[in-house]
Amino acid sequence: MISFRVSEEEFRTLAEVCLSQGFQSYSDLVRTAVQELLSNRAGRGPALVQSAMESLTRRIESLDHDLKELIGHSRASSPGNG
């Protein structure tokens, strides 16, 4: 059992949500909300890693491109190439 306090306004909002969404009790509402939170959080981890990897890949590709350009400019401007 988990117990927590809410303000009067939060309590009124919970009551409205229970009625409008058809929950039989506050426990049903809170249990559903917690399950959704945990489910979304569990699914978010891999997506965050994937997003970070894609960002790093783009940055590495950009750096690789810039480095190749620098090498090309360096070779073009070095003595004996003109």
KALINFEN-V153117 format. One line per field, one symbol per residue. ss: DSSP state (~ for helix, > for strand, _ for the rest). Layout:
ss->???
//
This chain:
ss->_______~~~~~~~~~~~~~~____~~~~~~~~~~~~~~~~~~~~~~~~~~~~~~~~~~~~~~~~~~~~~~~~~~~~_____
//
